[in-house]
Amino acid sequence: MTHLRLSWANTLRPALGATGIDPVELGGDLLERARQARRKVAESAGPGVPGFRDLPGDRAALAAVKEQARLLRPGTRHLVVVGIGGSSLGTEALLSALAPGVLRGSSPPVPDGIRIHVLDNPDPHSARALLDELELEHTVVNVVSKSGGTAETLAGFLVLEEALARALDPEGGTPSRWRDRLLFTTDPEDGLLRRIARRYGVATLPIPPAVGGRFSVLSAVGLFPAAMAGLDPERILSGARQVLEAHDEAGPPASTLALLLHRLHEAPAGQPARPIHVVMPYGDRLRRLALWVQQLWAESLGKRDRVEGKGTGPTPLAAAGAADQHSLLQLFMEGPDDKVVVFVSADDAGPDLVIPSRYPEEEMAAKLAGHGLGELLEVERRATAEALRRAGRPSLHLALEAVDEASVGAFFMLWQLATLHAAAHYGVDPMGQPGVELGKRLTGGLLAGAAGPSPDVLRPEDTGGATWPDP
């Protein structure tokens, strides 16, 4: 596999000291655990399950994405993606890495190019600012929700649809003027958005039934915004396909990544347990990949185990190098020894920017002169990994060949496959998120008022506690 490289010497005892993994385990207990996890992953697989494995080979879905982009891109200056969680994080990670000038909030913007906005939170200030910025006659709204009933997404859609209708059809006689600017990415058969689409003729793209939200970035969820940004969805899928084929033939590096992180979490007696998994990209374009991994790892692995029903799973933490060397590194170095850092970087990050020679009489300015900013960033990553090693703190390094479509597609597939292996190690079902459902039900009840649960089902937050200042 050419797009990714996983290095893990800094998890082993020869590099780390007594708190590292004994290399003898690699040919014994850990090898057997890896085989068991691989068998469980294979046993859980079947036609369409887990669905994300089928996405790189789904030619019909790819053709549908390309066709919708062909129809909607001409004349479009703004694309608004309305979604939350898995319906937005992957898209943001993909665009931030591959088309940063297209994504709103990124810098620099592409002159006269399409701007892509992600509305993922029902914050009225952000929504008003977005509405003020949009040229509604040149705007496409892509609503992304498998069920269609996600409260935050539905609320954003309703606000934007009303704005489109008022701007493009003020008399109310020709709704096609604004409905033609809508695209629903949703379940192919059922759900609120599917019902609205059938009733009013709104264009749609399907999310396959066996593909959960946080595993959906390689479906139309991520590929349609990518195509609208001028990226090549086929190359994204080709990188993912290469990782999948290599995995099915041999297993690593997805199985190795999962195995090492689990082993460092549930360490044997006498060694520190490291349940906090820090994903730390070096490079602004890679930052949001860590946020995507954070959701994937947390919602898939933070579960009650299948045997005892006990809460288990790691705590993922997204960090950003080199900035967080000046906020979190002190904790990583001398705080509780409960973390393992996964550094993420790119071998070829693109053209560098040379630091000029100025103030040569100043020692640090003289050291920097003639080096590149990208070179400095990589030197800082290597220095941080070495500092952690000397402190007995473990780390891994995941390197992308380049910041391009194939490597980013490979990154997504690697972590999704690693999630299946990690779930086997932790003894949990990686699909579903039952812990999220109660909050959704209570939200619906509170919004329904008298038609929902009575208000006393919620305990006031200050009952039995205190407020400040004292009343």
VMD Tcl script that draws the C-alpha trace (Angstrom):
set ca {
  {0.00 0.00 0.00}
  {1.59 3.26 -1.13}
  {-0.65 5.94 0.36}
  {-0.07 5.41 4.12}
  {2.73 4.32 6.40}
  {2.31 3.31 10.07}
  {5.35 3.43 12.38}
  {5.07 2.11 15.93}
  {8.60 1.58 17.28}
  {7.89 4.15 20.00}
  {5.35 1.82 21.60}
  {7.94 -0.93 22.20}
  {10.22 -1.57 25.16}
  {13.53 -1.10 23.29}
  {12.54 2.50 22.52}
  {10.28 3.30 25.46}
  {11.74 1.43 28.38}
  {9.91 -0.64 30.98}
  {6.46 0.80 30.19}
  {6.62 -0.22 26.52}
  {5.32 -3.37 24.89}
  {7.73 -6.32 25.10}
  {8.57 -7.36 21.51}
  {8.19 -10.99 22.65}
  {4.43 -10.33 22.92}
  {4.30 -9.57 19.20}
  {4.95 -13.18 18.32}
  {2.88 -14.60 21.18}
  {-0.12 -13.19 23.00}
  {-0.60 -10.14 20.80}
  {-0.37 -12.18 17.63}
  {-3.09 -14.49 18.92}
  {-5.26 -11.56 19.97}
  {-4.86 -10.05 16.52}
  {-5.92 -13.34 14.91}
  {-8.98 -13.59 17.16}
  {-10.01 -10.04 16.34}
  {-9.52 -10.69 12.64}
  {-11.75 -13.78 12.86}
  {-14.45 -11.77 14.63}
  {-14.26 -9.05 11.99}
  {-14.52 -11.66 9.22}
  {-17.44 -13.41 10.94}
  {-19.36 -10.15 11.29}
  {-18.96 -9.37 7.59}
  {-21.55 -10.35 5.05}
  {-23.28 -8.98 1.95}
  {-23.62 -5.26 2.62}
  {-22.39 -5.53 6.24}
  {-20.56 -3.46 7.33}
  {-21.77 -1.28 4.50}
  {-18.81 1.08 4.25}
  {-16.69 -1.75 2.80}
  {-18.86 -1.75 -0.33}
  {-18.60 1.97 -1.02}
  {-15.29 1.97 -3.00}
  {-16.82 -0.43 -5.53}
  {-20.27 1.16 -5.84}
  {-20.12 2.48 -9.37}
  {-23.82 3.38 -9.50}
  {-23.53 5.59 -6.42}
  {-20.44 7.29 -7.84}
  {-22.22 7.94 -11.14}
  {-25.20 9.46 -9.28}
  {-22.89 11.79 -7.34}
  {-21.16 12.94 -10.52}
  {-24.48 13.52 -12.27}
  {-25.92 15.65 -9.48}
  {-22.73 17.70 -9.34}
  {-22.87 18.15 -13.12}
  {-26.45 19.41 -12.88}
  {-26.05 21.67 -9.86}
  {-22.54 23.10 -10.15}
  {-23.10 25.55 -13.04}
  {-24.08 28.92 -11.64}
  {-23.74 27.82 -8.02}
  {-21.65 30.10 -5.81}
  {-22.67 28.65 -2.44}
  {-23.30 25.08 -1.32}
  {-24.75 24.71 2.17}
  {-24.37 21.25 3.70}
  {-26.88 20.85 6.52}
  {-25.94 17.94 8.76}
  {-24.45 17.06 12.12}
  {-22.03 14.45 13.47}
  {-21.23 11.85 10.84}
  {-23.24 13.86 8.32}
  {-20.83 16.80 8.52}
  {-17.50 15.89 10.18}
  {-16.25 13.73 7.32}
  {-17.19 16.35 4.74}
  {-15.38 19.05 6.71}
  {-12.31 16.86 7.14}
  {-12.23 15.96 3.45}
  {-12.69 19.53 2.20}
  {-10.35 21.04 4.76}
  {-7.60 18.66 3.61}
  {-8.16 18.79 -0.14}
  {-9.95 22.06 -0.93}
  {-9.34 24.40 2.03}
  {-10.05 27.54 0.04}
  {-13.55 26.26 -0.77}
  {-14.67 25.56 2.78}
  {-16.14 28.57 4.56}
  {-14.00 29.62 7.47}
  {-10.84 28.40 5.75}
  {-8.20 30.67 4.31}
  {-7.61 31.83 1.71}
  {-10.90 31.68 -0.22}
  {-10.84 30.77 -3.90}
  {-11.55 33.92 -5.95}
  {-14.84 33.62 -7.83}
  {-15.10 29.94 -6.85}
  {-17.80 28.02 -5.04}
  {-17.95 28.42 -1.26}
  {-19.12 25.46 0.82}
  {-20.74 26.13 4.17}
  {-21.52 23.50 6.79}
  {-24.47 24.24 9.06}
  {-24.13 21.70 11.85}
  {-25.35 23.48 14.96}
  {-28.66 25.27 15.70}
  {-26.94 28.47 16.79}
  {-29.08 31.45 15.71}
  {-26.09 33.80 15.44}
  {-24.25 31.47 13.04}
  {-27.41 30.82 11.03}
  {-28.15 34.55 10.63}
  {-24.57 35.24 9.59}
  {-24.83 32.47 7.00}
  {-28.13 33.80 5.61}
  {-26.62 37.28 5.36}
  {-23.70 35.90 3.34}
  {-25.61 33.70 0.90}
  {-26.65 34.78 -2.57}
  {-29.78 32.65 -2.45}
  {-30.37 32.65 -6.20}
  {-26.93 31.02 -6.57}
  {-27.19 28.66 -3.58}
  {-27.69 24.89 -3.36}
  {-28.78 23.36 -0.05}
  {-27.69 19.75 0.55}
  {-29.54 18.30 3.54}
  {-27.77 15.23 4.92}
  {-29.58 12.93 7.32}
  {-30.20 9.22 6.97}
  {-33.39 9.26 9.05}
  {-34.34 12.81 8.17}
  {-35.57 13.29 11.72}
  {-32.40 14.67 13.32}
  {-33.68 17.78 15.14}
  {-30.67 20.01 14.49}
  {-30.52 19.15 10.79}
  {-34.26 19.44 10.25}
  {-34.33 22.84 11.97}
  {-31.52 24.15 9.77}
  {-33.21 22.82 6.65}
  {-36.54 24.46 7.51}
  {-34.88 27.83 8.10}
  {-32.97 27.65 4.81}
  {-35.93 26.36 2.82}
  {-38.05 29.27 4.06}
  {-35.32 31.72 3.05}
  {-35.05 30.17 -0.42}
  {-38.83 30.22 -0.91}
  {-39.14 33.88 0.09}
  {-36.23 34.99 -2.06}
  {-36.89 32.95 -5.21}
  {-40.70 32.59 -5.18}
  {-42.11 35.55 -3.23}
  {-45.56 35.16 -4.80}
  {-45.67 31.45 -3.93}
  {-46.72 30.29 -7.38}
  {-43.62 28.54 -8.73}
  {-42.00 26.45 -5.99}
  {-39.74 24.75 -8.56}
  {-37.62 27.89 -8.52}
  {-36.35 27.01 -5.06}
  {-37.00 23.27 -4.81}
  {-34.59 22.79 -7.70}
  {-31.92 24.22 -5.39}
  {-32.43 21.42 -2.84}
  {-30.72 18.03 -2.66}
  {-31.43 15.45 0.05}
  {-28.80 12.85 0.93}
  {-30.80 10.31 2.89}
  {-32.12 6.76 3.23}
  {-33.07 5.32 -0.17}
  {-36.50 4.08 0.95}
  {-37.72 5.58 4.22}
  {-37.56 8.58 6.51}
  {-38.84 12.14 6.70}
  {-36.63 13.55 3.95}
  {-37.46 10.66 1.64}
  {-41.19 11.32 2.18}
  {-40.79 15.03 1.43}
  {-38.71 14.24 -1.65}
  {-41.37 11.91 -3.04}
  {-44.18 14.32 -2.26}
  {-42.56 17.42 -3.77}
  {-40.08 16.06 -6.31}
  {-36.85 17.02 -4.52}
  {-33.67 15.48 -5.94}
  {-31.95 12.89 -3.74}
  {-28.79 10.85 -3.28}
  {-28.92 7.63 -1.24}
  {-27.09 6.66 1.93}
  {-26.98 2.84 1.81}
  {-29.03 1.23 4.61}
  {-26.02 -0.60 6.06}
  {-23.84 2.56 6.22}
  {-24.02 4.42 9.52}
  {-23.47 8.16 9.68}
  {-19.91 8.12 11.05}
  {-18.95 5.52 8.41}
  {-20.52 7.48 5.54}
  {-17.80 9.89 4.36}
  {-17.00 7.69 1.33}
  {-20.67 7.69 0.28}
  {-22.60 10.56 -1.30}
  {-22.41 12.25 2.12}
  {-18.79 13.23 1.50}
  {-18.40 12.64 -2.22}
  {-21.10 15.05 -3.43}
  {-19.59 18.11 -1.66}
  {-16.17 16.92 -2.87}
  {-17.40 16.81 -6.46}
  {-18.97 20.27 -6.08}
  {-15.58 21.51 -4.85}
  {-13.96 20.25 -8.05}
  {-12.29 17.21 -6.47}
  {-12.19 13.77 -8.07}
  {-14.42 11.36 -6.07}
  {-13.03 8.42 -8.05}
  {-9.50 9.05 -6.76}
  {-10.78 9.30 -3.20}
  {-12.40 5.89 -3.59}
  {-9.33 4.42 -5.29}
  {-7.20 5.18 -2.22}
  {-9.83 3.64 0.03}
  {-10.05 0.59 -2.24}
  {-6.31 -0.04 -2.03}
  {-6.42 -0.03 1.78}
  {-9.42 -2.36 1.76}
  {-7.76 -4.82 -0.62}
  {-4.51 -4.81 1.39}
  {-6.51 -5.37 4.59}
  {-8.42 -8.31 3.19}
  {-5.19 -9.93 2.03}
  {-3.07 -9.42 5.14}
  {-4.75 -7.30 7.83}
  {-2.15 -4.65 8.72}
  {-1.93 -1.74 9.21}
  {-5.57 -1.37 10.33}
  {-5.40 -4.40 12.60}
  {-1.99 -3.34 13.96}
  {-3.22 0.15 14.79}
  {-6.23 -1.22 16.68}
  {-4.20 -3.91 18.44}
  {-1.49 -1.57 19.71}
  {-3.91 1.09 20.92}
  {-5.99 -1.52 22.76}
  {-2.90 -3.18 24.27}
  {-1.63 0.18 25.55}
  {-5.08 0.86 27.03}
  {-5.59 -2.45 28.81}
  {-2.00 -3.02 29.89}
  {-0.88 -5.95 32.05}
  {-0.30 -5.54 35.77}
  {2.60 -3.29 36.61}
  {2.24 -1.15 33.48}
  {0.19 2.04 33.07}
  {-3.18 1.78 31.36}
  {-3.47 4.38 28.60}
  {-7.15 4.82 27.72}
  {-6.75 8.29 26.17}
  {-5.91 8.11 22.47}
  {-4.62 11.44 21.17}
  {-4.76 11.96 17.40}
  {-2.41 14.84 16.58}
  {-2.01 15.93 12.95}
  {0.80 18.30 11.98}
  {-0.50 20.62 9.29}
  {-3.60 22.81 9.22}
  {-5.16 20.89 6.31}
  {-5.04 17.69 8.36}
  {-6.50 19.10 11.60}
  {-10.10 18.12 10.98}
  {-9.14 14.55 10.24}
  {-8.52 14.25 13.99}
  {-12.02 15.53 14.77}
  {-13.47 12.94 12.40}
  {-11.45 10.16 14.10}
  {-12.58 11.47 17.49}
  {-16.24 10.89 16.63}
  {-15.61 7.57 14.87}
  {-13.62 6.17 17.81}
  {-15.90 7.58 20.55}
  {-19.31 6.59 19.17}
  {-18.15 3.21 17.90}
  {-16.14 2.04 20.92}
  {-17.59 3.88 23.92}
  {-20.19 1.21 24.72}
  {-21.29 -1.39 27.25}
  {-19.44 -4.60 26.49}
  {-21.33 -7.65 25.28}
  {-20.32 -9.93 28.16}
  {-20.77 -8.03 31.42}
  {-22.59 -4.92 30.25}
  {-19.85 -2.74 31.71}
  {-18.92 0.58 30.19}
  {-15.72 0.33 28.16}
  {-13.83 1.99 25.37}
  {-11.06 4.55 24.93}
  {-11.36 8.33 25.16}
  {-10.20 9.91 21.89}
  {-8.76 13.41 21.95}
  {-8.11 15.58 18.91}
  {-5.03 17.77 19.10}
  {-3.15 19.90 16.55}
  {0.57 20.19 16.04}
  {2.50 22.32 16.46}
  {-0.01 24.63 18.17}
  {-0.94 22.22 20.95}
  {2.69 21.76 21.90}
  {2.02 25.05 23.66}
  {-1.16 23.91 25.41}
  {-1.31 20.12 25.84}
  {2.26 18.84 25.57}
  {3.08 19.67 29.21}
  {0.20 17.38 30.23}
  {1.34 14.65 27.83}
  {4.90 14.80 29.15}
  {4.44 15.07 32.90}
  {0.76 14.54 33.63}
  {-0.85 11.12 34.22}
  {0.73 8.40 32.07}
  {-2.64 7.50 30.55}
  {-2.23 8.64 26.96}
  {-0.83 7.40 23.66}
  {-0.31 9.88 20.84}
  {-0.92 9.06 17.18}
  {0.97 11.64 15.14}
  {-0.38 12.29 11.63}
  {1.63 14.00 8.93}
  {2.22 14.00 5.17}
  {5.48 12.98 3.48}
  {4.73 15.41 0.67}
  {2.76 18.35 2.04}
  {3.25 20.45 -1.09}
  {5.45 23.48 -1.79}
  {7.28 24.85 1.22}
  {7.78 28.49 2.19}
  {11.35 29.49 2.97}
  {12.07 31.43 6.14}
  {14.17 34.49 5.18}
  {17.49 35.40 6.74}
  {16.85 38.43 8.94}
  {18.37 39.50 12.25}
  {21.32 37.09 11.92}
  {22.74 38.40 15.18}
  {19.85 36.71 17.03}
  {20.54 33.01 17.62}
  {17.07 31.58 16.97}
  {16.48 33.78 13.92}
  {19.80 32.59 12.53}
  {18.86 28.93 13.12}
  {15.58 29.36 11.27}
  {17.05 31.19 8.27}
  {16.94 29.22 5.05}
  {14.70 26.45 6.38}
  {11.08 26.01 5.30}
  {7.95 26.42 7.41}
  {6.94 22.87 6.50}
  {10.40 21.65 7.39}
  {10.06 23.34 10.79}
  {6.68 21.71 11.32}
  {8.06 18.22 10.65}
  {11.13 18.87 12.81}
  {8.83 19.87 15.66}
  {6.79 16.69 15.22}
  {9.89 14.53 15.33}
  {11.26 16.43 18.33}
  {7.94 16.01 20.16}
  {7.87 12.27 19.47}
  {11.44 11.99 20.78}
  {10.66 14.05 23.88}
  {7.70 11.78 24.64}
  {9.88 8.70 24.10}
  {12.50 9.95 26.53}
  {9.73 10.53 29.08}
  {8.52 6.94 28.60}
  {5.33 8.07 26.84}
  {4.26 6.02 23.79}
  {3.43 7.29 20.33}
  {2.73 6.07 16.81}
  {3.19 7.87 13.50}
  {0.73 7.63 10.61}
  {2.16 9.27 7.49}
  {0.13 10.09 4.37}
  {2.10 9.87 1.16}
  {0.70 13.26 0.15}
  {-2.26 15.49 0.90}
  {-4.24 14.30 -2.10}
  {-7.48 12.48 -2.86}
  {-6.06 8.96 -2.81}
  {-4.18 9.39 0.48}
  {-7.13 11.01 2.25}
  {-9.46 8.27 0.98}
  {-6.95 5.72 2.29}
  {-6.88 7.47 5.68}
  {-10.67 7.24 6.01}
  {-10.77 3.54 5.12}
  {-7.85 2.68 7.41}
  {-9.51 4.15 10.50}
  {-12.90 2.61 9.68}
  {-11.34 -0.84 9.38}
  {-9.29 -0.23 12.53}
  {-12.56 0.58 14.31}
  {-13.91 -2.90 13.49}
  {-10.78 -4.53 14.91}
  {-10.81 -2.30 17.99}
  {-14.46 -3.17 18.62}
  {-13.55 -6.85 18.54}
  {-10.82 -6.23 21.13}
  {-13.13 -4.23 23.40}
  {-16.03 -6.64 22.98}
  {-18.53 -4.06 21.69}
  {-20.75 -3.59 18.66}
  {-19.20 -0.75 16.63}
  {-22.52 0.11 14.97}
  {-25.27 2.17 16.57}
  {-25.05 4.73 19.36}
  {-27.63 3.77 21.99}
  {-26.21 6.22 24.52}
  {-27.28 9.14 22.34}
  {-30.95 8.19 22.07}
  {-32.22 9.30 25.51}
  {-31.11 12.88 24.94}
  {-32.90 12.87 21.58}
  {-36.12 11.62 23.16}
  {-35.99 14.19 25.94}
  {-35.34 16.95 23.42}
  {-38.42 15.93 21.46}
  {-40.50 15.80 24.63}
  {-39.44 19.25 25.77}
  {-40.17 20.74 22.34}
  {-43.59 19.06 22.27}
  {-44.62 20.68 25.57}
  {-47.93 19.35 26.80}
  {-48.01 16.78 24.01}
  {-44.79 15.21 25.28}
  {-43.50 14.08 28.66}
  {-44.48 16.26 31.62}
  {-41.82 18.82 32.61}
  {-41.07 17.01 35.88}
  {-39.28 14.19 34.02}
  {-36.25 16.47 33.97}
  {-34.57 17.20 37.28}
  {-33.75 20.91 37.51}
  {-30.00 21.29 37.14}
  {-29.63 23.28 40.36}
  {-31.71 20.93 42.55}
  {-29.65 19.79 45.51}
  {-26.74 21.86 44.28}
  {-25.87 25.51 44.26}
  {-25.86 28.49 41.96}
  {-23.39 31.32 41.86}
  {-23.68 34.01 42.87}
  {-25.99 33.02 45.70}
  {-29.52 34.31 45.15}
}
mol new
graphics top color blue
foreach p $ca { graphics top sphere $p radius 0.5 }
foreach p [lrange $ca 0 end-1] q [lrange $ca 1 end] { graphics top cylinder $p $q radius 0.2 }
display resetview
